Amino acid sequence: MRRRGFPTRFWLVALVLLSALAPATTAAAAVSGESVVVLAGSTADAAAAVRSAGGTVTRTLDVVHGVSARVRTATLAANHDVVVVPDVRMHVTSEKYEPTRESPQFASLHVGRQWDKKAGEDVGVALVDTGVADVSGLKGKVVRAADFSGEGDGVDRYGHGTFMAGLIGAKDFGVAPGADIISIKVAGRDGSTTLGQVVAGIGFAIDNAEDYGIRVLNLSFGVDMPMAWRGDPLSAAVEAAWASGITVVTSSGNDGAGTVTAPGRDPWVLTVGATDTQGTATTSDDAVADFSGSGTSARQRKPEVLAPGVDVVSLRAPGSYLDQAYPAARQGKNFFRGSGTSMSTALTAGAAAVVLWAHPEATPDDVKGALATSADDLRGTKAGALNVGAALNAEADPSWWQHLPVADGTDTSYGPLDWMPWALEGNWSGTRWSGTRWSGTRWSGTRWSGTRWSGTRWSGTRWSGTRWSGTRWSGTRWSAAEWGV
């Protein structure tokens, strides 16, 4: 891994907030400074810089060598070698919640004969979302591991996390009914969160992966970041998870062709778009949903796979915001209907858990490669429709191991290449695909640690001249910072 010294110049990404939000933000800044994420050579250095500038550290973010803070950035800029990023507000939104036709979402995944109700057993899927409600379909399935939302109890009062948890592992219709759902709550009742909270949630999944058996990370959200992917804190965080042996599954966003949101634009992770099944179990008549994001990143096509994302049915969180706002979307007492790439992502995270159940020694590169290369061809797109049964029976292929640029903050869109820890251990071996259960001890000495990328992640040149113009504001929702539901 290449290592560089930390930049000696300070760069600030200017965040132009919408006029509707400006008064509250300005008032807060006048009292205690701006809400930002501060990055330095280490978490301790970032915290010390904030405090010496008279600011307050609100959360440590070890995974990106930084902190969330409130600080007057002008004071910080004058005296410290740090990088400052606005602590971007993110909000769970919905592409659509309404009752329409039935969708054969499970049948269209073609799980195959190997699948049974134990599929995903002993695999933990970390769900960074709005928490999970107490519902019968998930009884005994969910561990409320952490809550960064400020509400402190892990309960889903918005309704999004419960819906995703059902698609991943509900006992009666989840893709991986044997998997454990490790809930990491980052957004509260209004569905809002921040960049810092999400990064903290990802960091928690990495730090506690062995304790909870986390092998998959579901990120059913997408946000437009005011910088290229290589300087994006979300990219840095998801690559750290990937290097730790966690398969990261995330959405391509809901802004249509030509746009892929963060962190789905990161080339390493498995990015998922949405299909419309047209109400049938076959894929021959499937079409890419018109809202499904697509594009390229580091010469990689995004998304890599597609899964049902139109008229998807999952678990209802009674009394939650979505439940009250969209009563027509209720399907009987226990279910709810919605559309978006978030749903596609959760179905694919369940599929990743099933692959790891069948192939316990598989690396994240293996899981991504198996799911992407076994997907069914779909007319009009390079990405294929998810085929779980075919992925389970795929033959190990050395092309699955990726050799890509990393999120090191450089000012080039395609630069130095790197390998993940498993590739550094030696030559390709297909036995990992067919071998016995993966053990955390395999990662000893090669597991992700912050020192591995120390000093390479944040280059000041990445941020130079970058601004958030706010031009994508539609008047009906803040599409510049939203969860890709």
LINKAPE-V215376 format. One record per residue. N is the residue number from 1. D_LAST is the distance of its C-alpha to the last C-alpha in whole Angstrom. Layout:
BEGIN
N;D_LAST
N;D_LAST
END
This chain:
BEGIN
1;35
2;36
3;37
4;37
5;39
6;36
7;36
8;39
9;37
10;35
11;32
12;30
13;26
14;27
15;24
16;24
17;22
18;22
19;25
20;23
21;22
22;26
23;28
24;27
25;26
26;29
27;31
28;30
29;31
30;34
31;35
32;33
33;32
34;28
35;25
36;25
37;25
38;28
39;29
40;33
41;35
42;34
43;32
44;35
45;36
46;33
47;34
48;37
49;37
50;35
51;37
52;40
53;38
54;38
55;35
56;33
57;31
58;28
59;27
60;28
61;25
62;28
63;25
64;26
65;29
66;28
67;27
68;25
69;28
70;29
71;32
72;34
73;33
74;36
75;38
76;36
77;36
78;40
79;41
80;39
81;37
82;34
83;30
84;28
85;24
86;23
87;21
88;18
89;16
90;12
91;10
92;7
93;6
94;5
95;6
96;9
97;10
98;14
99;16
100;18
101;19
102;19
103;17
104;19
105;16
106;19
107;22
108;20
109;20
110;23
111;24
112;28
113;31
114;30
115;27
116;28
117;27
118;28
119;25
120;24
121;27
122;28
123;24
124;22
125;18
126;17
127;14
128;13
129;11
130;12
131;15
132;16
133;18
134;22
135;21
136;24
137;21
138;21
139;24
140;26
141;23
142;21
143;23
144;22
145;23
146;22
147;21
148;20
149;19
150;22
151;22
152;24
153;23
154;20
155;19
156;16
157;16
158;13
159;12
160;9
161;11
162;13
163;11
164;10
165;14
166;15
167;13
168;15
169;18
170;19
171;23
172;23
173;20
174;18
175;19
176;21
177;22
178;25
179;22
180;22
181;19
182;20
183;18
184;17
185;16
186;15
187;14
188;16
189;16
190;15
191;12
192;13
193;14
194;16
195;17
196;20
197;18
198;16
199;19
200;21
201;18
202;19
203;22
204;23
205;21
206;24
207;27
208;26
209;26
210;29
211;29
212;26
213;26
214;23
215;23
216;19
217;16
218;13
219;10
220;7
221;6
222;8
223;11
224;14
225;17
226;20
227;22
228;22
229;20
230;24
231;24
232;21
233;21
234;17
235;19
236;22
237;21
238;19
239;22
240;24
241;22
242;23
243;26
244;26
245;26
246;22
247;20
248;17
249;14
250;11
251;8
252;10
253;7
254;7
255;10
256;13
257;16
258;17
259;15
260;13
261;11
262;13
263;14
264;13
265;16
266;18
267;20
268;21
269;18
270;16
271;13
272;12
273;11
274;10
275;13
276;15
277;17
278;19
279;20
280;22
281;23
282;24
283;22
284;25
285;23
286;20
287;18
288;15
289;13
290;14
291;10
292;10
293;11
294;15
295;18
296;20
297;21
298;24
299;25
300;23
301;21
302;17
303;15
304;18
305;16
306;14
307;13
308;13
309;9
310;11
311;12
312;12
313;14
314;14
315;15
316;15
317;16
318;19
319;20
320;16
321;15
322;12
323;15
324;18
325;16
326;15
327;18
328;18
329;15
330;17
331;19
332;22
333;23
334;20
335;17
336;14
337;12
338;9
339;7
340;5
341;5
342;4
343;7
344;9
345;9
346;10
347;13
348;14
349;15
350;17
351;19
352;19
353;21
354;23
355;24
356;25
357;27
358;29
359;30
360;30
361;31
362;29
363;27
364;24
365;25
366;26
367;23
368;21
369;24
370;25
371;21
372;21
373;25
374;25
375;22
376;23
377;24
378;22
379;24
380;23
381;21
382;22
383;19
384;20
385;19
386;18
387;22
388;22
389;26
390;27
391;25
392;27
393;30
394;30
395;33
396;33
397;33
398;33
399;31
400;28
401;29
402;28
403;30
404;28
405;28
406;27
407;25
408;28
409;28
410;30
411;31
412;30
413;27
414;29
415;32
416;33
417;32
418;31
419;31
420;30
421;32
422;33
423;34
424;36
425;38
426;39
427;39
428;37
429;38
430;36
431;37
432;34
433;32
434;35
435;36
436;36
437;34
438;32
439;34
440;33
441;36
442;36
443;34
444;36
445;37
446;35
447;32
448;30
449;31
450;31
451;34
452;33
453;32
454;34
455;34
456;32
457;29
458;29
459;32
460;32
461;32
462;29
463;28
464;31
465;30
466;27
467;25
468;22
469;23
470;20
471;21
472;17
473;17
474;17
475;18
476;16
477;13
478;13
479;11
480;14
481;12
482;8
483;6
484;4
485;0
END
